[in-house]
Amino acid sequence: MKDFFYAIQDLFVNVLFMPFDALKELELENWFAASAISWIFVIIAFVAMVYWMLQLKKFDDNNEEDKSISSHSFL
């Protein structure tokens, strides 16, 4: 049973967190490159949020949502 938990530890420490370790090492070598990677992720998240808001506005403009007060049986 102890080997099972060591396998989980090995999976997380040596496999799943490897990109974070690489980013940590990159920051020590070149701060601007590490910050550029972070800003790329921020831009991707911002574009996804804008896309989601535009989709919500499109559905809201089509009046496809049931906005009546008793739209759910538990209300």
N, C-alpha and C positions, 0 to 999 in steps of 0.2 A: 504494500500500500504506500510505503514511503517513496518508492520509485515513481509511482504515479504523480505524486506532488512535485518531485524533482523534475519530471518530464514537463509538467506545466510551467515550472520555473524556467527551465531551459527554453521552452517555446517562447515565453514572453521576453526573457532577458536577451537571448541570442538571436531570435528571429524577428519577432514582431516589433521590437523597439530599435531595430537596426537603423531605420531611417532617421530616428531622433538622435541616435549616437553619431551618425554621419553629419547631421546638421550641427551638432555640438562641436564636432571636430572642425567643420568648415568655418564656424564662427571664430574659432581660435586662429585660423589661418587667414581668413578674409572676411571681415565684418560686413562689407558691402554686398558680397555674394549671398551671405546668409540672410541679410535684410531684404535683398531682392527676391529671394525665394518666399519669404514671408509676405511681401507685398503682392506677389503673384497670387498667393492663396487668398489674400484680402480682396483683390480685384475679381477673382473667380466667384467668391461669395457674394460680392456686391452685384455682379452681373446676374447671378442666379436669383437674388432677391428682387431685382428690377424685373426680370422675366416673370417671376411668380406674381408680383403686384400687377403687372400688365394682364396676365391671365385672369386674375381675380376681377380686375376692372372689366374685362371683356365679358365674363359671365354675369357680372352685376348689370352691365348695360343691356344684356339680352333678357333680363328678368327671368332667369332660369331657376333662381332659388326661391323656395317657398318661405316667405317671410311672415306668414300669418302667426298670430300669437299661439294658437293651438297646433302648431306644426308637428309637435311630438306628443305622443300619447301620455307621457309622464308629466307634461305641463298642464 
